[in-house]
Amino acid sequence: MLLCTLCLDVDIRDSVRDHLHQRSFGPLLKTAGEFLSHFRTVEQAMVEEDASKGFTQRFDTTLLALKKAEGMA
C-alpha cells in the first residue's frame, strides 16, 4: 500500500521502477489488487464497516491512479 502510494510521485516511481524485475509495475499492481480484494472480503464481514470502507475506497483510487500513470488502465 505504501509503495503504491509513494509511486504516485513521478520521481519515486522512476526510482522504484529501476529496482523492479523487468522494470514493470505489473506484478506490484497485481499483488496490490489481490490484497485489496481480500481486504474487501474481510471488510464485508466486519460489523464496523465505516472505518475500513474509506480505506478500501482510497486505496482503490490510489491503484487506479498508479495504473493510469503506468498506462495500464
Residue pairs with C-beta under 8 A, 6 or more apart in sequence:
1 32
1 35
1 59
1 62
3 16
3 28
4 28
4 29
4 32
4 59
4 62
4 63
4 66
5 62
6 12
6 16
7 13
7 16
7 25
7 28
7 66
7 69
8 62
8 65
8 66
8 69
10 69
13 25
13 66
13 69
13 70
17 23
17 25
20 27
20 28
21 27
25 66
25 70
25 72
26 72
29 63
29 66
29 67
29 70
29 72
32 59
32 63
33 63
36 56
36 59
36 60
36 63
39 52
39 55
39 56
39 59
40 56
42 52
43 49
43 52
43 53
43 56
46 52
64 73
67 73
